[in-house]
Amino acid sequence: MAQTAVRNLIHGHQPAHFTTYDVVHPQHGLVHAVERSTETDVFAAIGAAHRASLSWRQTSLAERTEIVRKAADLLADDGSGWRRRIDDANEAETPVSPKWLGVFDVPAFMRGLADVAERALADEEVKANGCRTASASPWRRGMRWVASLDVAKLTYQATILMMRATVTPLLAGNTVVFKTSETTPYTQTLVAQLLHEAGVPKDALVVLHVAVEDAPKLVQVLISDKRVRHVNFTGSTRVGSIIARTAGEHLKPAIVELGGKAPLVLLPDADLDVAASNIIAGALLNAGQICMSTEKVIVPATMYPALVVALREEWSSYEGKAARGVASATSGDRIKKLVTDALDKGAKNILPFPSSAASLPPGKVYPSILGGVTRKMRLYTEESFGPTLAIVAVPDEGRRETSVIHDLVQIANDTEYGLSAAVWGKDVARARAVARGIDAGAVHINTMTPGDSPLVPHGGCKSSGWGRFNGVEGLRAFTQVRESHPHTLTTRYAALKSRMQARSASRCTCLISRLRALFPPSLPITIEHVGSTSVPGLAAKPILDIDIVVAASDLAQGISVLKAAGYEHRGDQGVPSREAFRLPAAPAASGPRVNLYLCVDGVLALRNHLAVRDVLRADDALRDEYAATKYRLASTQGIDMDSYVEGKSEVLGRILAKGGIGAAELAQIEEVNRDTR
């Protein structure tokens, strides 16, 4: 590739004069110069993305999914040249394996994300049982709104991760400042340009290149800016912890996928021949430079010799025996030191180790599979991020199998990381049960540890980060949910609402339970919660009305039961076949007032109560009209009880008529009401 200056992509900001830093391939040398961002550039990038946030957020989800699908089509179409350009740039900037580039179907990932977007970002309606207010409908809606401006920071080279970091927040409705990796700035610039060609506005996705030495200061400036509302980062645990700490200081939500030390557990019934091919591929794909690479195999000791044979057999036909290029000379030196430390402390390399290994250039490492690894070796705990594999044997001879499996899981969890893992065993049900005990964001069964299904939530725990990418959960992670409680009344009933808050549905339930316990099982036909507090969403005073329904022949016995329990009998109060009671004396602050009535089944007084309750529960419009009438009358200065009851009569008459109360019975109710006021 020609040595070309790679510029920031900040809409409306292209300074004529700028300094650069160099991208240097660990084996090939200088690749190109890259614009070196300043604090001014950071503010320009944030400003451009922030200005675009409102218009981008207001685009329809259908428009955004269409753009993502178009980008996927461009990437999939060999004639467009985009896939080849991105892969060529990736290989030129880093020692990435061509096989690794082909592992994931990136267009399929993008289309899959678009497919689930509507479901992921839809509002959710939840019935607010027990949470109703005087002026609101009995439904609450969880509405998703976007974080507005996301900072995407990536330190890895896979195209799918570049797309994941940018497409996901864009599809959710956010604008993005894409802070590129110091090692793959041109590749990531091409990804942004592809999305621009597909239809993403240039100010909705801006690209910012930052030199390694400038990163601590400029990333702090970037994340701390109040216009930035969200951060996503994929990279090392060391850098990720700094980013998460900075985001936390400024109360910014962050998704961080960090390092890993992926264990692979071989159960006693594992098929070692099949496992061996997956172990080598999972450990050495892309020179082990995948955060999910298999780093540690844990095996019962009696199976260790057979495992070594299977691995050597697989190695004999493996194509990747040559020394591997890694991300940098520094990485190569660190990996070699981990291997040397393990060998010096007693580990054995089960693969042939060429004599030329000592003379390898910086940035190149021979694959190593080390047996006999113990906790005293750095390779046991430290992520190598290179073509190495540690095998840990667990003593099993003469031990119960359950105890051995327990130790296998304990060693799998003996790490600060928790990104990916795998369990191998012919008994799949048992393997799944074992997998549940492993602390990792993904635990695969009978396959390699690198695995990231585009529509399945992906992320880690412990020092491997938090939050999830991919699919429904990944999209939702770039939004925030807020409650919307739609009010169906035109007036806000502040006075009644404050009273309503004193109502206790649980008190009513408890009271009914206590009442049932007083009577023989056959005596009350039913116990009904009636009155305004029995209607969800209806403004009401803190009064509970309860009707105990009995047969006419049981009325006298019912009166005796309640009186014996300490309830004060207040007579029929002028209402035929209905006896009123008051609860036993209780402190004033013990809860809402309770009106308790012993009613004969089928009488008009009972049917009156049930009709009002059932109609208002079923008819929101009539319920709201009734509530508005009550509030208007209650707030009328100087109104007396007669006028209050009279004022409700018209709407109450329509309610009762809808509930099956005829004109003659309605007249009887009105007459009783007049006589008892």
Sequence and secondary structure as in RCSB ss.txt:
>XXXX:A:sequence
MAQTAVRNLIHGHQPAHFTTYDVVHPQHGLVHAVERSTETDVFAAIGAAHRASLSWRQTSLAERTEIVRKAADLL
ADDGSGWRRRIDDANEAETPVSPKWLGVFDVPAFMRGLADVAERALADEEVKANGCRTASASPWRRGMRWVASLD
VAKLTYQATILMMRATVTPLLAGNTVVFKTSETTPYTQTLVAQLLHEAGVPKDALVVLHVAVEDAPKLVQVLISD
KRVRHVNFTGSTRVGSIIARTAGEHLKPAIVELGGKAPLVLLPDADLDVAASNIIAGALLNAGQICMSTEKVIVP
ATMYPALVVALREEWSSYEGKAARGVASATSGDRIKKLVTDALDKGAKNILPFPSSAASLPPGKVYPSILGGVTR
KMRLYTEESFGPTLAIVAVPDEGRRETSVIHDLVQIANDTEYGLSAAVWGKDVARARAVARGIDAGAVHINTMTP
GDSPLVPHGGCKSSGWGRFNGVEGLRAFTQVRESHPHTLTTRYAALKSRMQARSASRCTCLISRLRALFPPSLPI
TIEHVGSTSVPGLAAKPILDIDIVVAASDLAQGISVLKAAGYEHRGDQGVPSREAFRLPAAPAASGPRVNLYLCV
DGVLALRNHLAVRDVLRADDALRDEYAATKYRLASTQGIDMDSYVEGKSEVLGRILAKGGIGAAELAQIEEVNRD
TR
>XXXX:A:secstr
     B  B TT   S   EEEEEETTTEEEEEEE   HHHHHHHHHHHHHHHHHHHTS HHHHHHHHHHHHHHH
H GGG HHHHHHHHHHHHS   HHHHTTS HHHHHHHHHHHHHHHHS EEEE TT   TTS SEEEEEEEE SEE
EEEE    HHHHHHHHHHHHHHT EEEEE  SS HHHHHHHHHHHHHHT  TTTEEEE   GGGHHHHHHHHHHS
TT  EEEEES HHHHHHHHHHHHHTT  EEEE    EEEEE TT  HHHHHHHHHHHHHGGGG STT EEEEEEE
GGGHHHHHHHHHHHHHT S  S EE S HHHHHHHHHHHHHHHHTT EE S   GGGGG  TTEE  EEEES  T
TSHHHHS   SSEEEEEEE  TTS HHHHHHHHHHHHT SS  SEEEEE S HHHHHHHHTTS SSEEEESS S 
   TTS B   GGGEES BSHHHHHHTTEEEEEE     SS  HHHHHHHTT  HHHHHHHHHHHHHHS TTS S
EEEEESGGGSTT    SEEEEEEEE GGGHHHHHHHHHHTT EE   TT TTEEEEE     GGGSSEEEEEEEE
TT HHHHHHHHHHHHHHH HHHHHHHHHHHHHHHTSTT  HHHHHHHHHHHHHHHHHHTT  HHHHHHHHHHHHH
H 
